[in-house]
Amino acid sequence: MKIRITYLGRRYQHAEVLPEQLNLADGATIADAVDEVNALLHDTTLPGSCLVTVSGEHVGSVDRFTDRALREGEELVLIAPVAGG
């Protein structure tokens, strides 16, 4: 199954190593997708405060989200925290 992935916010350079789509097994969950993204980042991981949305629905942060099965074509959006003023 393929899902789209978008990474926004601080550490935007991570987006350069992430593909536009993830190929996951049928029945894969949000946790599986987050694990796959972390594996692709090699020397780092997503910050725990990074927000997670799936197809426009906010499901929590990397440290704490409501897990569920993903469907073909859904979009996983990861929004890293941004600070400043």
PyMOL Python script that loads the backbone (N, CA, C, O; Angstrom):
from pymol import cmd

cmd.read_pdbstr("""\
ATOM      1  N   MET A   1       0.854  -1.158   0.000  1.00  0.00           N
ATOM      2  CA  MET A   1       0.000   0.000   0.000  1.00  0.00           C
ATOM      3  C   MET A   1       0.904   1.225   0.000  1.00  0.00           C
ATOM      4  O   MET A   1       1.962   1.230   0.630  1.00  0.00           O
ATOM      5  N   LYS A   2       0.475   2.269  -0.717  1.00  0.00           N
ATOM      6  CA  LYS A   2       1.243   3.510  -0.778  1.00  0.00           C
ATOM      7  C   LYS A   2       0.485   4.609  -0.060  1.00  0.00           C
ATOM      8  O   LYS A   2      -0.726   4.762  -0.220  1.00  0.00           O
ATOM      9  N   ILE A   3       1.230   5.380   0.742  1.00  0.00           N
ATOM     10  CA  ILE A   3       0.672   6.576   1.371  1.00  0.00           C
ATOM     11  C   ILE A   3       1.595   7.740   1.047  1.00  0.00           C
ATOM     12  O   ILE A   3       2.803   7.560   0.889  1.00  0.00           O
ATOM     13  N   ARG A   4       1.030   8.916   0.950  1.00  0.00           N
ATOM     14  CA  ARG A   4       1.828  10.125   0.716  1.00  0.00           C
ATOM     15  C   ARG A   4       2.380  10.606   2.046  1.00  0.00           C
ATOM     16  O   ARG A   4       1.777  10.385   3.097  1.00  0.00           O
ATOM     17  N   ILE A   5       3.532  11.265   1.994  1.00  0.00           N
ATOM     18  CA  ILE A   5       4.134  11.791   3.218  1.00  0.00           C
ATOM     19  C   ILE A   5       4.592  13.225   2.989  1.00  0.00           C
ATOM     20  O   ILE A   5       5.181  13.547   1.957  1.00  0.00           O
ATOM     21  N   THR A   6       4.311  14.079   3.970  1.00  0.00           N
ATOM     22  CA  THR A   6       4.729  15.473   3.936  1.00  0.00           C
ATOM     23  C   THR A   6       5.343  15.800   5.291  1.00  0.00           C
ATOM     24  O   THR A   6       4.805  15.430   6.335  1.00  0.00           O
ATOM     25  N   TYR A   7       6.481  16.500   5.261  1.00  0.00           N
ATOM     26  CA  TYR A   7       7.167  16.891   6.488  1.00  0.00           C
ATOM     27  C   TYR A   7       7.315  18.406   6.478  1.00  0.00           C
ATOM     28  O   TYR A   7       7.856  18.976   5.529  1.00  0.00           O
ATOM     29  N   LEU A   8       6.834  19.061   7.536  1.00  0.00           N
ATOM     30  CA  LEU A   8       6.851  20.520   7.612  1.00  0.00           C
ATOM     31  C   LEU A   8       7.481  20.986   8.926  1.00  0.00           C
ATOM     32  O   LEU A   8       7.541  20.234   9.898  1.00  0.00           O
ATOM     33  N   GLY A   9       7.947  22.235   8.939  1.00  0.00           N
ATOM     34  CA  GLY A   9       8.425  22.837  10.177  1.00  0.00           C
ATOM     35  C   GLY A   9       9.923  22.751  10.351  1.00  0.00           C
ATOM     36  O   GLY A   9      10.680  22.575   9.396  1.00  0.00           O
ATOM     37  N   ARG A  10      10.326  22.881  11.605  1.00  0.00           N
ATOM     38  CA  ARG A  10      11.747  22.833  11.961  1.00  0.00           C
ATOM     39  C   ARG A  10      12.354  21.522  11.462  1.00  0.00           C
ATOM     40  O   ARG A  10      11.674  20.505  11.329  1.00  0.00           O
ATOM     41  N   ARG A  11      13.621  21.583  11.199  1.00  0.00           N
ATOM     42  CA  ARG A  11      14.358  20.428  10.665  1.00  0.00           C
ATOM     43  C   ARG A  11      13.833  20.031   9.291  1.00  0.00           C
ATOM     44  O   ARG A  11      13.811  18.852   8.940  1.00  0.00           O
ATOM     45  N   TYR A  12      13.414  21.021   8.525  1.00  0.00           N
ATOM     46  CA  TYR A  12      12.868  20.761   7.201  1.00  0.00           C
ATOM     47  C   TYR A  12      13.849  20.009   6.310  1.00  0.00           C
ATOM     48  O   TYR A  12      13.442  19.394   5.324  1.00  0.00           O
ATOM     49  N   GLN A  13      15.128  20.052   6.644  1.00  0.00           N
ATOM     50  CA  GLN A  13      16.119  19.340   5.841  1.00  0.00           C
ATOM     51  C   GLN A  13      15.857  17.835   5.844  1.00  0.00           C
ATOM     52  O   GLN A  13      16.305  17.126   4.942  1.00  0.00           O
ATOM     53  N   HIS A  14      15.134  17.341   6.854  1.00  0.00           N
ATOM     54  CA  HIS A  14      14.773  15.918   6.863  1.00  0.00           C
ATOM     55  C   HIS A  14      13.937  15.562   5.644  1.00  0.00           C
ATOM     56  O   HIS A  14      14.012  14.441   5.139  1.00  0.00           O
ATOM     57  N   ALA A  15      13.156  16.499   5.181  1.00  0.00           N
ATOM     58  CA  ALA A  15      12.282  16.236   4.042  1.00  0.00           C
ATOM     59  C   ALA A  15      13.084  15.853   2.806  1.00  0.00           C
ATOM     60  O   ALA A  15      12.578  15.152   1.930  1.00  0.00           O
ATOM     61  N   GLU A  16      14.316  16.303   2.730  1.00  0.00           N
ATOM     62  CA  GLU A  16      15.151  15.991   1.573  1.00  0.00           C
ATOM     63  C   GLU A  16      15.452  14.503   1.454  1.00  0.00           C
ATOM     64  O   GLU A  16      15.643  14.008   0.343  1.00  0.00           O
ATOM     65  N   VAL A  17      15.501  13.774   2.573  1.00  0.00           N
ATOM     66  CA  VAL A  17      15.815  12.348   2.517  1.00  0.00           C
ATOM     67  C   VAL A  17      14.566  11.477   2.521  1.00  0.00           C
ATOM     68  O   VAL A  17      14.651  10.259   2.367  1.00  0.00           O
ATOM     69  N   LEU A  18      13.407  12.104   2.699  1.00  0.00           N
ATOM     70  CA  LEU A  18      12.172  11.331   2.734  1.00  0.00           C
ATOM     71  C   LEU A  18      11.537  11.265   1.354  1.00  0.00           C
ATOM     72  O   LEU A  18      11.511  12.262   0.632  1.00  0.00           O
ATOM     73  N   PRO A  19      11.031  10.105   0.986  1.00  0.00           N
ATOM     74  CA  PRO A  19      10.351   9.995  -0.306  1.00  0.00           C
ATOM     75  C   PRO A  19       8.993  10.687  -0.254  1.00  0.00           C
ATOM     76  O   PRO A  19       8.501  11.012   0.826  1.00  0.00           O
ATOM     77  N   GLU A  20       8.396  10.910  -1.404  1.00  0.00           N
ATOM     78  CA  GLU A  20       7.057  11.492  -1.449  1.00  0.00           C
ATOM     79  C   GLU A  20       6.000  10.478  -1.024  1.00  0.00           C
ATOM     80  O   GLU A  20       4.913  10.851  -0.581  1.00  0.00           O
ATOM     81  N   GLN A  21       6.324   9.201  -1.162  1.00  0.00           N
ATOM     82  CA  GLN A  21       5.401   8.140  -0.773  1.00  0.00           C
ATOM     83  C   GLN A  21       6.145   7.074   0.020  1.00  0.00           C
ATOM     84  O   GLN A  21       7.335   6.834  -0.185  1.00  0.00           O
ATOM     85  N   LEU A  22       5.419   6.449   0.919  1.00  0.00           N
ATOM     86  CA  LEU A  22       5.937   5.275   1.617  1.00  0.00           C
ATOM     87  C   LEU A  22       5.209   4.056   1.080  1.00  0.00           C
ATOM     88  O   LEU A  22       3.999   4.093   0.858  1.00  0.00           O
ATOM     89  N   ASN A  23       5.940   2.991   0.874  1.00  0.00           N
ATOM     90  CA  ASN A  23       5.349   1.714   0.510  1.00  0.00           C
ATOM     91  C   ASN A  23       5.276   0.868   1.770  1.00  0.00           C
ATOM     92  O   ASN A  23       6.301   0.458   2.313  1.00  0.00           O
ATOM     93  N   LEU A  24       4.075   0.614   2.225  1.00  0.00           N
ATOM     94  CA  LEU A  24       3.859  -0.135   3.454  1.00  0.00           C
ATOM     95  C   LEU A  24       3.052  -1.391   3.164  1.00  0.00           C
ATOM     96  O   LEU A  24       2.355  -1.477   2.153  1.00  0.00           O
ATOM     97  N   ALA A  25       3.154  -2.351   4.052  1.00  0.00           N
ATOM     98  CA  ALA A  25       2.375  -3.578   3.912  1.00  0.00           C
ATOM     99  C   ALA A  25       0.889  -3.275   4.106  1.00  0.00           C
ATOM    100  O   ALA A  25       0.529  -2.357   4.843  1.00  0.00           O
ATOM    101  N   ASP A  26       0.047  -4.036   3.455  1.00  0.00           N
ATOM    102  CA  ASP A  26      -1.391  -3.900   3.687  1.00  0.00           C
ATOM    103  C   ASP A  26      -1.670  -4.084   5.169  1.00  0.00           C
ATOM    104  O   ASP A  26      -1.107  -4.974   5.807  1.00  0.00           O
ATOM    105  N   GLY A  27      -2.533  -3.247   5.714  1.00  0.00           N
ATOM    106  CA  GLY A  27      -2.848  -3.323   7.136  1.00  0.00           C
ATOM    107  C   GLY A  27      -1.890  -2.557   8.026  1.00  0.00           C
ATOM    108  O   GLY A  27      -2.011  -2.595   9.251  1.00  0.00           O
ATOM    109  N   ALA A  28      -0.921  -1.848   7.410  1.00  0.00           N
ATOM    110  CA  ALA A  28       0.037  -1.069   8.194  1.00  0.00           C
ATOM    111  C   ALA A  28      -0.688   0.030   8.957  1.00  0.00           C
ATOM    112  O   ALA A  28      -1.744   0.507   8.541  1.00  0.00           O
ATOM    113  N   THR A  29      -0.102   0.418  10.078  1.00  0.00           N
ATOM    114  CA  THR A  29      -0.696   1.421  10.950  1.00  0.00           C
ATOM    115  C   THR A  29       0.115   2.716  10.901  1.00  0.00           C
ATOM    116  O   THR A  29       1.172   2.789  10.274  1.00  0.00           O
ATOM    117  N   ILE A  30      -0.410   3.730  11.580  1.00  0.00           N
ATOM    118  CA  ILE A  30       0.315   4.989  11.705  1.00  0.00           C
ATOM    119  C   ILE A  30       1.668   4.729  12.377  1.00  0.00           C
ATOM    120  O   ILE A  30       2.684   5.285  11.959  1.00  0.00           O
ATOM    121  N   ALA A  31       1.683   3.901  13.399  1.00  0.00           N
ATOM    122  CA  ALA A  31       2.942   3.570  14.092  1.00  0.00           C
ATOM    123  C   ALA A  31       3.942   2.947  13.130  1.00  0.00           C
ATOM    124  O   ALA A  31       5.134   3.250  13.198  1.00  0.00           O
ATOM    125  N   ASP A  32       3.479   2.088  12.241  1.00  0.00           N
ATOM    126  CA  ASP A  32       4.376   1.491  11.246  1.00  0.00           C
ATOM    127  C   ASP A  32       4.965   2.565  10.342  1.00  0.00           C
ATOM    128  O   ASP A  32       6.151   2.522  10.016  1.00  0.00           O
ATOM    129  N   ALA A  33       4.145   3.525   9.937  1.00  0.00           N
ATOM    130  CA  ALA A  33       4.615   4.603   9.065  1.00  0.00           C
ATOM    131  C   ALA A  33       5.639   5.480   9.786  1.00  0.00           C
ATOM    132  O   ALA A  33       6.665   5.838   9.207  1.00  0.00           O
ATOM    133  N   VAL A  34       5.365   5.829  11.049  1.00  0.00           N
ATOM    134  CA  VAL A  34       6.309   6.640  11.825  1.00  0.00           C
ATOM    135  C   VAL A  34       7.623   5.883  12.002  1.00  0.00           C
ATOM    136  O   VAL A  34       8.694   6.480  11.891  1.00  0.00           O
ATOM    137  N   ASP A  35       7.559   4.601  12.271  1.00  0.00           N
ATOM    138  CA  ASP A  35       8.771   3.786  12.395  1.00  0.00           C
ATOM    139  C   ASP A  35       9.562   3.789  11.089  1.00  0.00           C
ATOM    140  O   ASP A  35      10.790   3.880  11.101  1.00  0.00           O
ATOM    141  N   GLU A  36       8.860   3.690   9.971  1.00  0.00           N
ATOM    142  CA  GLU A  36       9.520   3.695   8.660  1.00  0.00           C
ATOM    143  C   GLU A  36      10.204   5.035   8.403  1.00  0.00           C
ATOM    144  O   GLU A  36      11.329   5.071   7.904  1.00  0.00           O
ATOM    145  N   VAL A  37       9.542   6.123   8.736  1.00  0.00           N
ATOM    146  CA  VAL A  37      10.150   7.447   8.571  1.00  0.00           C
ATOM    147  C   VAL A  37      11.408   7.549   9.431  1.00  0.00           C
ATOM    148  O   VAL A  37      12.447   8.003   8.953  1.00  0.00           O
ATOM    149  N   ASN A  38      11.326   7.135  10.680  1.00  0.00           N
ATOM    150  CA  ASN A  38      12.504   7.174  11.548  1.00  0.00           C
ATOM    151  C   ASN A  38      13.649   6.336  10.982  1.00  0.00           C
ATOM    152  O   ASN A  38      14.809   6.736  11.080  1.00  0.00           O
ATOM    153  N   ALA A  39      13.344   5.193  10.399  1.00  0.00           N
ATOM    154  CA  ALA A  39      14.374   4.349   9.798  1.00  0.00           C
ATOM    155  C   ALA A  39      15.029   5.055   8.609  1.00  0.00           C
ATOM    156  O   ALA A  39      16.231   4.909   8.389  1.00  0.00           O
ATOM    157  N   LEU A  40      14.252   5.813   7.848  1.00  0.00           N
ATOM    158  CA  LEU A  40      14.792   6.530   6.692  1.00  0.00           C
ATOM    159  C   LEU A  40      15.684   7.704   7.099  1.00  0.00           C
ATOM    160  O   LEU A  40      16.536   8.131   6.319  1.00  0.00           O
ATOM    161  N   LEU A  41      15.497   8.226   8.308  1.00  0.00           N
ATOM    162  CA  LEU A  41      16.288   9.367   8.776  1.00  0.00           C
ATOM    163  C   LEU A  41      17.691   8.968   9.224  1.00  0.00           C
ATOM    164  O   LEU A  41      18.525   9.837   9.479  1.00  0.00           O
ATOM    165  N   HIS A  42      17.959   7.684   9.322  1.00  0.00           N
ATOM    166  CA  HIS A  42      19.273   7.120   9.639  1.00  0.00           C
ATOM    167  C   HIS A  42      19.863   7.585  10.966  1.00  0.00           C
ATOM    168  O   HIS A  42      19.787   6.854  11.954  1.00  0.00           O
ATOM    169  N   ASP A  43      20.448   8.780  11.015  1.00  0.00           N
ATOM    170  CA  ASP A  43      21.215   9.199  12.191  1.00  0.00           C
ATOM    171  C   ASP A  43      20.412  10.024  13.194  1.00  0.00           C
ATOM    172  O   ASP A  43      20.984  10.557  14.144  1.00  0.00           O
ATOM    173  N   THR A  44      19.116  10.137  13.002  1.00  0.00           N
ATOM    174  CA  THR A  44      18.277  10.908  13.908  1.00  0.00           C
ATOM    175  C   THR A  44      16.870  10.320  13.907  1.00  0.00           C
ATOM    176  O   THR A  44      16.590   9.376  13.168  1.00  0.00           O
ATOM    177  N   THR A  45      16.003  10.866  14.717  1.00  0.00           N
ATOM    178  CA  THR A  45      14.600  10.445  14.721  1.00  0.00           C
ATOM    179  C   THR A  45      13.717  11.682  14.767  1.00  0.00           C
ATOM    180  O   THR A  45      14.181  12.784  15.061  1.00  0.00           O
ATOM    181  N   LEU A  46      12.463  11.488  14.478  1.00  0.00           N
ATOM    182  CA  LEU A  46      11.509  12.587  14.575  1.00  0.00           C
ATOM    183  C   LEU A  46      11.426  13.061  16.021  1.00  0.00           C
ATOM    184  O   LEU A  46      11.451  12.236  16.935  1.00  0.00           O
ATOM    185  N   PRO A  47      11.327  14.375  16.251  1.00  0.00           N
ATOM    186  CA  PRO A  47      11.154  14.834  17.628  1.00  0.00           C
ATOM    187  C   PRO A  47       9.807  14.357  18.170  1.00  0.00           C
ATOM    188  O   PRO A  47       8.818  14.295  17.440  1.00  0.00           O
ATOM    189  N   GLY A  48       9.784  14.027  19.439  1.00  0.00           N
ATOM    190  CA  GLY A  48       8.561  13.521  20.061  1.00  0.00           C
ATOM    191  C   GLY A  48       7.408  14.491  20.004  1.00  0.00           C
ATOM    192  O   GLY A  48       6.248  14.078  20.028  1.00  0.00           O
ATOM    193  N   SER A  49       7.708  15.787  19.930  1.00  0.00           N
ATOM    194  CA  SER A  49       6.658  16.800  19.883  1.00  0.00           C
ATOM    195  C   SER A  49       6.154  17.065  18.466  1.00  0.00           C
ATOM    196  O   SER A  49       5.284  17.911  18.264  1.00  0.00           O
ATOM    197  N   CYS A  50       6.689  16.356  17.502  1.00  0.00           N
ATOM    198  CA  CYS A  50       6.262  16.487  16.112  1.00  0.00           C
ATOM    199  C   CYS A  50       4.794  16.061  16.006  1.00  0.00           C
ATOM    200  O   CYS A  50       4.437  14.958  16.421  1.00  0.00           O
ATOM    201  N   LEU A  51       3.948  16.927  15.454  1.00  0.00           N
ATOM    202  CA  LEU A  51       2.525  16.613  15.308  1.00  0.00           C
ATOM    203  C   LEU A  51       2.306  15.645  14.154  1.00  0.00           C
ATOM    204  O   LEU A  51       3.043  15.654  13.168  1.00  0.00           O
ATOM    205  N   VAL A  52       1.287  14.816  14.292  1.00  0.00           N
ATOM    206  CA  VAL A  52       0.969  13.810  13.285  1.00  0.00           C
ATOM    207  C   VAL A  52      -0.476  14.010  12.839  1.00  0.00           C
ATOM    208  O   VAL A  52      -1.392  14.047  13.661  1.00  0.00           O
ATOM    209  N   THR A  53      -0.665  14.138  11.531  1.00  0.00           N
ATOM    210  CA  THR A  53      -2.009  14.156  10.978  1.00  0.00           C
ATOM    211  C   THR A  53      -2.096  13.112   9.879  1.00  0.00           C
ATOM    212  O   THR A  53      -1.111  12.816   9.202  1.00  0.00           O
ATOM    213  N   VAL A  54      -3.266  12.569   9.719  1.00  0.00           N
ATOM    214  CA  VAL A  54      -3.506  11.601   8.657  1.00  0.00           C
ATOM    215  C   VAL A  54      -4.741  12.064   7.901  1.00  0.00           C
ATOM    216  O   VAL A  54      -5.838  12.149   8.453  1.00  0.00           O
ATOM    217  N   SER A  55      -4.534  12.360   6.624  1.00  0.00           N
ATOM    218  CA  SER A  55      -5.617  12.821   5.756  1.00  0.00           C
ATOM    219  C   SER A  55      -6.426  13.939   6.401  1.00  0.00           C
ATOM    220  O   SER A  55      -7.657  13.925   6.380  1.00  0.00           O
ATOM    221  N   GLY A  56      -5.714  14.912   6.975  1.00  0.00           N
ATOM    222  CA  GLY A  56      -6.337  16.089   7.553  1.00  0.00           C
ATOM    223  C   GLY A  56      -6.821  15.942   8.979  1.00  0.00           C
ATOM    224  O   GLY A  56      -7.322  16.908   9.556  1.00  0.00           O
ATOM    225  N   GLU A  57      -6.688  14.773   9.563  1.00  0.00           N
ATOM    226  CA  GLU A  57      -7.134  14.540  10.945  1.00  0.00           C
ATOM    227  C   GLU A  57      -5.932  14.513  11.889  1.00  0.00           C
ATOM    228  O   GLU A  57      -5.032  13.688  11.732  1.00  0.00           O
ATOM    229  N   HIS A  58      -5.921  15.421  12.875  1.00  0.00           N
ATOM    230  CA  HIS A  58      -4.848  15.442  13.860  1.00  0.00           C
ATOM    231  C   HIS A  58      -5.011  14.226  14.773  1.00  0.00           C
ATOM    232  O   HIS A  58      -6.068  14.040  15.376  1.00  0.00           O
ATOM    233  N   VAL A  59      -3.965  13.396  14.875  1.00  0.00           N
ATOM    234  CA  VAL A  59      -4.051  12.183  15.697  1.00  0.00           C
ATOM    235  C   VAL A  59      -3.142  12.232  16.917  1.00  0.00           C
ATOM    236  O   VAL A  59      -3.148  11.299  17.720  1.00  0.00           O
ATOM    237  N   GLY A  60      -2.355  13.305  17.077  1.00  0.00           N
ATOM    238  CA  GLY A  60      -1.486  13.428  18.248  1.00  0.00           C
ATOM    239  C   GLY A  60      -0.090  13.862  17.844  1.00  0.00           C
ATOM    240  O   GLY A  60       0.107  14.511  16.817  1.00  0.00           O
ATOM    241  N   SER A  61       0.872  13.491  18.674  1.00  0.00           N
ATOM    242  CA  SER A  61       2.282  13.776  18.394  1.00  0.00           C
ATOM    243  C   SER A  61       3.031  12.449  18.270  1.00  0.00           C
ATOM    244  O   SER A  61       2.492  11.391  18.596  1.00  0.00           O
ATOM    245  N   VAL A  62       4.258  12.514  17.802  1.00  0.00           N
ATOM    246  CA  VAL A  62       5.047  11.289  17.624  1.00  0.00           C
ATOM    247  C   VAL A  62       5.133  10.501  18.931  1.00  0.00           C
ATOM    248  O   VAL A  62       5.078   9.271  18.919  1.00  0.00           O
ATOM    249  N   ASP A  63       5.267  11.204  20.057  1.00  0.00           N
ATOM    250  CA  ASP A  63       5.335  10.526  21.358  1.00  0.00           C
ATOM    251  C   ASP A  63       4.018   9.903  21.790  1.00  0.00           C
ATOM    252  O   ASP A  63       4.000   8.931  22.545  1.00  0.00           O
ATOM    253  N   ARG A  64       2.912  10.468  21.305  1.00  0.00           N
ATOM    254  CA  ARG A  64       1.611  10.015  21.808  1.00  0.00           C
ATOM    255  C   ARG A  64       0.519  10.302  20.782  1.00  0.00           C
ATOM    256  O   ARG A  64       0.051  11.434  20.658  1.00  0.00           O
ATOM    257  N   PHE A  65       0.124   9.277  20.058  1.00  0.00           N
ATOM    258  CA  PHE A  65      -0.920   9.457  19.048  1.00  0.00           C
ATOM    259  C   PHE A  65      -1.885   8.275  19.074  1.00  0.00           C
ATOM    260  O   PHE A  65      -1.585   7.200  19.593  1.00  0.00           O
ATOM    261  N   THR A  66      -3.040   8.519  18.498  1.00  0.00           N
ATOM    262  CA  THR A  66      -4.050   7.470  18.370  1.00  0.00           C
ATOM    263  C   THR A  66      -3.717   6.656  17.128  1.00  0.00           C
ATOM    264  O   THR A  66      -3.810   7.157  16.007  1.00  0.00           O
ATOM    265  N   ASP A  67      -3.336   5.426  17.326  1.00  0.00           N
ATOM    266  CA  ASP A  67      -2.928   4.573  16.216  1.00  0.00           C
ATOM    267  C   ASP A  67      -4.157   3.966  15.537  1.00  0.00           C
ATOM    268  O   ASP A  67      -5.171   3.694  16.180  1.00  0.00           O
ATOM    269  N   ARG A  68      -4.043   3.765  14.252  1.00  0.00           N
ATOM    270  CA  ARG A  68      -5.084   3.081  13.494  1.00  0.00           C
ATOM    271  C   ARG A  68      -4.481   2.593  12.191  1.00  0.00           C
ATOM    272  O   ARG A  68      -3.387   3.006  11.806  1.00  0.00           O
ATOM    273  N   ALA A  69      -5.200   1.714  11.519  1.00  0.00           N
ATOM    274  CA  ALA A  69      -4.744   1.211  10.225  1.00  0.00           C
ATOM    275  C   ALA A  69      -4.829   2.329   9.189  1.00  0.00           C
ATOM    276  O   ALA A  69      -5.730   3.167   9.228  1.00  0.00           O
ATOM    277  N   LEU A  70      -3.889   2.323   8.280  1.00  0.00           N
ATOM    278  CA  LEU A  70      -3.874   3.281   7.179  1.00  0.00           C
ATOM    279  C   LEU A  70      -4.534   2.653   5.951  1.00  0.00           C
ATOM    280  O   LEU A  70      -4.631   1.432   5.829  1.00  0.00           O
ATOM    281  N   ARG A  71      -4.983   3.526   5.048  1.00  0.00           N
ATOM    282  CA  ARG A  71      -5.590   3.064   3.802  1.00  0.00           C
ATOM    283  C   ARG A  71      -4.775   3.586   2.618  1.00  0.00           C
ATOM    284  O   ARG A  71      -4.144   4.640   2.703  1.00  0.00           O
ATOM    285  N   GLU A  72      -4.796   2.865   1.556  1.00  0.00           N
ATOM    286  CA  GLU A  72      -4.117   3.246   0.321  1.00  0.00           C
ATOM    287  C   GLU A  72      -4.429   4.702  -0.027  1.00  0.00           C
ATOM    288  O   GLU A  72      -5.588   5.116  -0.020  1.00  0.00           O
ATOM    289  N   GLY A  73      -3.380   5.475  -0.331  1.00  0.00           N
ATOM    290  CA  GLY A  73      -3.545   6.840  -0.801  1.00  0.00           C
ATOM    291  C   GLY A  73      -3.704   7.899   0.277  1.00  0.00           C
ATOM    292  O   GLY A  73      -3.776   9.087  -0.040  1.00  0.00           O
ATOM    293  N   GLU A  74      -3.761   7.497   1.556  1.00  0.00           N
ATOM    294  CA  GLU A  74      -3.876   8.503   2.609  1.00  0.00           C
ATOM    295  C   GLU A  74      -2.589   9.326   2.664  1.00  0.00           C
ATOM    296  O   GLU A  74      -1.553   8.928   2.131  1.00  0.00           O
ATOM    297  N   GLU A  75      -2.683  10.486   3.323  1.00  0.00           N
ATOM    298  CA  GLU A  75      -1.521  11.352   3.471  1.00  0.00           C
ATOM    299  C   GLU A  75      -1.139  11.476   4.933  1.00  0.00           C
ATOM    300  O   GLU A  75      -1.962  11.842   5.772  1.00  0.00           O
ATOM    301  N   LEU A  76       0.110  11.170   5.230  1.00  0.00           N
ATOM    302  CA  LEU A  76       0.678  11.341   6.565  1.00  0.00           C
ATOM    303  C   LEU A  76       1.454  12.664   6.550  1.00  0.00           C
ATOM    304  O   LEU A  76       2.389  12.839   5.769  1.00  0.00           O
ATOM    305  N   VAL A  77       1.049  13.585   7.423  1.00  0.00           N
ATOM    306  CA  VAL A  77       1.733  14.875   7.526  1.00  0.00           C
ATOM    307  C   VAL A  77       2.382  14.948   8.889  1.00  0.00           C
ATOM    308  O   VAL A  77       1.728  14.744   9.912  1.00  0.00           O
ATOM    309  N   LEU A  78       3.673  15.241   8.901  1.00  0.00           N
ATOM    310  CA  LEU A  78       4.444  15.382  10.134  1.00  0.00           C
ATOM    311  C   LEU A  78       4.827  16.847  10.254  1.00  0.00           C
ATOM    312  O   LEU A  78       5.459  17.403   9.355  1.00  0.00           O
ATOM    313  N   ILE A  79       4.448  17.474  11.359  1.00  0.00           N
ATOM    314  CA  ILE A  79       4.695  18.905  11.533  1.00  0.00           C
ATOM    315  C   ILE A  79       5.602  19.090  12.745  1.00  0.00           C
ATOM    316  O   ILE A  79       5.165  18.987  13.891  1.00  0.00           O
ATOM    317  N   ALA A  80       6.869  19.363  12.466  1.00  0.00           N
ATOM    318  CA  ALA A  80       7.833  19.559  13.552  1.00  0.00           C
ATOM    319  C   ALA A  80       7.548  20.884  14.241  1.00  0.00           C
ATOM    320  O   ALA A  80       7.096  21.830  13.597  1.00  0.00           O
ATOM    321  N   PRO A  81       7.809  20.964  15.550  1.00  0.00           N
ATOM    322  CA  PRO A  81       7.539  22.198  16.278  1.00  0.00           C
ATOM    323  C   PRO A  81       8.369  23.359  15.754  1.00  0.00           C
ATOM    324  O   PRO A  81       9.521  23.194  15.351  1.00  0.00           O
ATOM    325  N   VAL A  82       7.762  24.523  15.770  1.00  0.00           N
ATOM    326  CA  VAL A  82       8.423  25.740  15.328  1.00  0.00           C
ATOM    327  C   VAL A  82       8.370  26.743  16.457  1.00  0.00           C
ATOM    328  O   VAL A  82       7.319  26.925  17.073  1.00  0.00           O
ATOM    329  N   ALA A  83       9.483  27.400  16.742  1.00  0.00           N
ATOM    330  CA  ALA A  83       9.519  28.402  17.813  1.00  0.00           C
ATOM    331  C   ALA A  83      10.095  29.691  17.263  1.00  0.00           C
ATOM    332  O   ALA A  83      10.734  29.698  16.211  1.00  0.00           O
ATOM    333  N   GLY A  84       9.878  30.732  17.944  1.00  0.00           N
ATOM    334  CA  GLY A  84      10.455  31.998  17.527  1.00  0.00           C
ATOM    335  C   GLY A  84       9.456  33.122  17.708  1.00  0.00           C
ATOM    336  O   GLY A  84       8.347  32.922  18.203  1.00  0.00           O
ATOM    337  N   GLY A  85       9.861  34.274  17.307  1.00  0.00           N
ATOM    338  CA  GLY A  85       8.937  35.385  17.472  1.00  0.00           C
ATOM    339  C   GLY A  85       9.357  36.593  16.698  1.00  0.00           C
ATOM    340  O   GLY A  85       8.675  37.618  16.735  1.00  0.00           O
TER     341      GLY A  85
END
""", "prot")
cmd.dss("prot")
cmd.show_as("cartoon", "prot")
cmd.util.cbc("prot")
cmd.orient("prot")
